[in-house]
Amino acid sequence: PYGGSILSDPGIYTFSFTSAFGCDSVVTLTILYQTPPVLSVTSSGGTLAVTGGQGPYQWINCANNEFIAGATGSTFSPSQSGSYAVSTSENGCTSISSCVSVIISSTDDLPDTESWSLSPNPTSGAAVIRWSETTRAESRLEVTDASGRLIYSQKIPAGSDQAEFDLTDYPSGVFNVRIISGTRVIAKKLVKARI
Protein backbone atom coordinates (compact mmCIF):
# COMPACT_ATOMS: atom_id res chain seq x y z
CA PRO A 1 0.00 0.00 0.00
CA TYR A 2 1.12 3.49 -0.78
CA GLY A 3 -0.64 6.40 0.88
CA GLY A 4 -3.23 3.93 2.15
CA SER A 5 -3.97 2.66 -1.39
CA ILE A 6 -2.92 -0.41 -3.34
CA LEU A 7 -1.69 0.77 -6.72
CA SER A 8 -1.90 -1.59 -9.69
CA ASP A 9 -2.53 0.67 -12.68
CA PRO A 10 0.07 2.75 -14.51
CA GLY A 11 -0.15 6.48 -13.85
CA ILE A 12 1.10 9.42 -11.82
CA TYR A 13 0.00 9.47 -8.20
CA THR A 14 0.44 12.34 -5.76
CA PHE A 15 0.05 11.94 -2.02
CA SER A 16 0.23 14.51 0.76
CA PHE A 17 1.45 13.32 4.09
CA THR A 18 0.39 15.29 7.14
CA SER A 19 2.20 15.49 10.42
CA ALA A 20 0.77 16.73 13.72
CA PHE A 21 1.79 20.25 12.60
CA GLY A 22 0.04 20.18 9.21
CA CYS A 23 1.29 19.40 5.74
CA ASP A 24 4.63 17.66 5.97
CA SER A 25 5.49 16.49 2.48
CA VAL A 26 4.06 15.82 -0.97
CA VAL A 27 5.21 12.69 -2.77
CA THR A 28 4.66 12.01 -6.47
CA LEU A 29 4.94 8.41 -7.71
CA THR A 30 4.97 7.40 -11.36
CA ILE A 31 4.09 3.80 -12.24
CA LEU A 32 4.99 2.61 -15.71
CA TYR A 33 3.98 -0.69 -17.23
CA GLN A 34 6.66 -2.24 -19.43
CA THR A 35 5.31 -4.58 -22.08
CA PRO A 36 7.57 -7.61 -22.43
CA PRO A 37 8.83 -8.26 -25.98
CA VAL A 38 6.87 -10.81 -28.02
CA LEU A 39 9.16 -13.45 -29.50
CA SER A 40 8.33 -15.67 -32.46
CA VAL A 41 10.56 -18.51 -33.68
CA THR A 42 10.51 -19.97 -37.18
CA SER A 43 12.32 -23.04 -38.45
CA SER A 44 13.73 -23.46 -41.94
CA GLY A 45 16.06 -26.25 -42.96
CA GLY A 46 17.05 -26.93 -39.36
CA THR A 47 17.90 -23.29 -38.59
CA LEU A 48 15.80 -21.45 -36.02
CA ALA A 49 15.31 -17.68 -36.34
CA VAL A 50 13.72 -15.30 -33.84
CA THR A 51 11.70 -12.20 -34.62
CA GLY A 52 10.79 -9.69 -31.94
CA GLY A 53 12.85 -8.32 -29.12
CA GLN A 54 16.19 -6.64 -29.56
CA GLY A 55 18.71 -9.14 -28.24
CA PRO A 56 21.01 -10.26 -27.02
CA TYR A 57 19.15 -13.54 -27.16
CA GLN A 58 19.70 -16.78 -25.30
CA TRP A 59 18.61 -20.08 -26.86
CA ILE A 60 17.22 -22.73 -24.53
CA ASN A 61 17.01 -26.51 -24.78
CA CYS A 62 13.36 -27.21 -23.88
CA ALA A 63 14.13 -30.81 -22.87
CA ASN A 64 15.96 -29.64 -19.74
CA ASN A 65 15.22 -25.86 -19.73
CA GLU A 66 18.94 -25.11 -19.80
CA PHE A 67 20.65 -22.30 -21.67
CA ILE A 68 22.73 -23.43 -24.64
CA ALA A 69 26.27 -22.15 -24.15
CA GLY A 70 27.29 -19.60 -26.76
CA ALA A 71 23.90 -19.61 -28.52
CA THR A 72 23.11 -15.89 -28.25
CA GLY A 73 22.41 -14.81 -31.83
CA SER A 74 19.10 -14.16 -33.60
CA THR A 75 19.51 -17.51 -35.39
CA PHE A 76 20.45 -20.89 -33.99
CA SER A 77 21.30 -24.10 -35.84
CA PRO A 78 21.04 -27.03 -33.44
CA SER A 79 23.32 -29.99 -34.03
CA GLN A 80 20.77 -32.49 -32.72
CA SER A 81 17.03 -33.02 -32.89
CA GLY A 82 14.98 -31.51 -30.08
CA SER A 83 12.77 -28.64 -28.98
CA TYR A 84 14.26 -25.20 -28.57
CA ALA A 85 13.11 -21.78 -27.36
CA VAL A 86 14.73 -18.36 -27.08
CA SER A 87 14.65 -15.64 -24.43
CA THR A 88 15.56 -11.98 -24.26
CA SER A 89 15.25 -9.18 -21.72
CA GLU A 90 14.27 -5.57 -22.33
CA ASN A 91 13.61 -2.86 -19.76
CA GLY A 92 13.75 -5.40 -16.95
CA CYS A 93 11.16 -7.70 -18.59
CA THR A 94 12.16 -11.18 -19.79
CA SER A 95 10.27 -13.03 -22.52
CA ILE A 96 10.58 -16.65 -23.57
CA SER A 97 9.23 -17.97 -26.87
CA SER A 98 7.26 -21.15 -27.30
CA CYS A 99 9.31 -24.29 -27.91
CA VAL A 100 9.88 -25.25 -31.56
CA SER A 101 10.81 -28.79 -32.61
CA VAL A 102 13.69 -29.47 -34.98
CA ILE A 103 14.46 -32.84 -36.55
CA ILE A 104 18.03 -33.42 -37.68
CA SER A 105 18.39 -36.56 -39.77
CA SER A 106 19.50 -37.84 -43.12
CA THR A 107 17.34 -38.59 -46.14
CA ASP A 108 17.66 -40.57 -49.34
CA ASP A 109 18.44 -37.30 -51.17
CA LEU A 110 21.56 -36.84 -49.06
CA PRO A 111 24.47 -39.22 -48.58
CA ASP A 112 24.90 -40.61 -45.08
CA THR A 113 27.10 -38.65 -42.69
CA GLU A 114 29.75 -41.37 -42.98
CA SER A 115 29.88 -41.03 -46.79
CA TRP A 116 31.19 -37.46 -46.84
CA SER A 117 34.43 -35.99 -45.65
CA LEU A 118 35.33 -32.52 -44.50
CA SER A 119 38.95 -31.58 -44.96
CA PRO A 120 41.30 -30.34 -43.87
CA ASN A 121 40.01 -30.53 -40.32
CA PRO A 122 41.34 -28.53 -38.56
CA THR A 123 41.66 -25.88 -41.23
CA SER A 124 43.31 -22.48 -41.38
CA GLY A 125 40.60 -21.23 -43.76
CA ALA A 126 39.67 -23.13 -46.92
CA ALA A 127 37.78 -26.42 -46.59
CA VAL A 128 36.30 -28.97 -48.98
CA ILE A 129 33.38 -31.33 -48.54
CA ARG A 130 33.65 -34.49 -50.66
CA TRP A 131 30.97 -37.13 -51.07
CA SER A 132 31.71 -40.73 -51.93
CA GLU A 133 28.63 -40.57 -54.17
CA THR A 134 26.95 -37.63 -55.88
CA THR A 135 24.03 -35.80 -54.31
CA ARG A 136 20.64 -36.82 -55.71
CA ALA A 137 18.85 -33.51 -55.14
CA GLU A 138 19.73 -29.84 -54.82
CA SER A 139 20.85 -29.11 -51.29
CA ARG A 140 22.36 -26.26 -49.31
CA LEU A 141 25.63 -25.96 -47.42
CA GLU A 142 25.47 -23.86 -44.26
CA VAL A 143 28.23 -22.99 -41.83
CA THR A 144 27.36 -21.59 -38.40
CA ASP A 145 29.62 -20.34 -35.64
CA ALA A 146 29.51 -21.61 -32.04
CA SER A 147 26.66 -19.21 -31.20
CA GLY A 148 24.53 -20.64 -34.04
CA ARG A 149 24.91 -17.54 -36.23
CA LEU A 150 24.84 -18.36 -39.94
CA ILE A 151 28.12 -17.17 -41.48
CA TYR A 152 28.09 -18.94 -44.86
CA SER A 153 25.48 -20.45 -47.16
CA GLN A 154 25.81 -21.98 -50.63
CA LYS A 155 23.50 -23.94 -52.95
CA ILE A 156 24.78 -27.35 -54.00
CA PRO A 157 23.33 -28.58 -57.30
CA ALA A 158 22.10 -32.16 -57.69
CA GLY A 159 24.87 -34.42 -58.97
CA SER A 160 27.64 -32.69 -57.00
CA ASP A 161 30.45 -34.67 -55.44
CA GLN A 162 32.16 -31.79 -53.62
CA ALA A 163 31.69 -28.24 -52.31
CA GLU A 164 34.30 -25.71 -51.22
CA PHE A 165 34.13 -22.82 -48.76
CA ASP A 166 36.54 -20.50 -46.96
CA LEU A 167 36.63 -19.38 -43.31
CA THR A 168 39.81 -17.28 -43.60
CA ASP A 169 38.01 -14.09 -42.51
CA TYR A 170 36.60 -15.69 -39.34
CA PRO A 171 38.28 -16.17 -35.96
CA SER A 172 39.52 -19.53 -34.74
CA GLY A 173 36.87 -21.76 -33.21
CA VAL A 174 34.49 -24.65 -33.78
CA PHE A 175 31.99 -24.35 -36.62
CA ASN A 176 28.97 -26.48 -37.56
CA VAL A 177 28.96 -27.53 -41.22
CA ARG A 178 25.55 -28.69 -42.37
CA ILE A 179 24.17 -30.04 -45.61
CA ILE A 180 20.41 -29.44 -45.91
CA SER A 181 17.95 -30.99 -48.35
CA GLY A 182 14.33 -30.04 -47.69
CA THR A 183 13.89 -30.48 -43.95
CA ARG A 184 16.66 -33.08 -43.64
CA VAL A 185 20.07 -32.14 -42.27
CA ILE A 186 23.41 -33.89 -41.88
CA ALA A 187 26.14 -32.13 -39.93
CA LYS A 188 29.78 -32.28 -38.89
CA LYS A 189 32.02 -30.04 -36.78
CA LEU A 190 34.93 -28.15 -38.31
CA VAL A 191 37.76 -26.65 -36.27
CA LYS A 192 39.39 -23.49 -37.57
CA ALA A 193 42.80 -22.87 -36.07
CA ARG A 194 45.91 -20.95 -36.95
CA ILE A 195 48.06 -23.66 -38.43
HUTASUL-V37229 format. One line per field, one symbol per residue. phi: phi as a letter, one per 20 degrees, with the letter a starting at -180 (. if undefined). A space follows every 10 residues. Layout:
# HUTASUL-V37229
phi: ???
This chain:
# HUTASUL-V37229
phi: .cmncedcdf qddccdddef dofdbdddcd dddeeffedc ddcbmndecd cnmcmfdcec effcldfegm ecefcbdfeb frdccccbcb lnddccfffc ecddbebffd ffgfecdcbf bfcerfbcdc dfcffebfcc ecccefenff dbbbfdfgnf dabdbcdged ffrdcedcdc cmdeccbbec edbfd
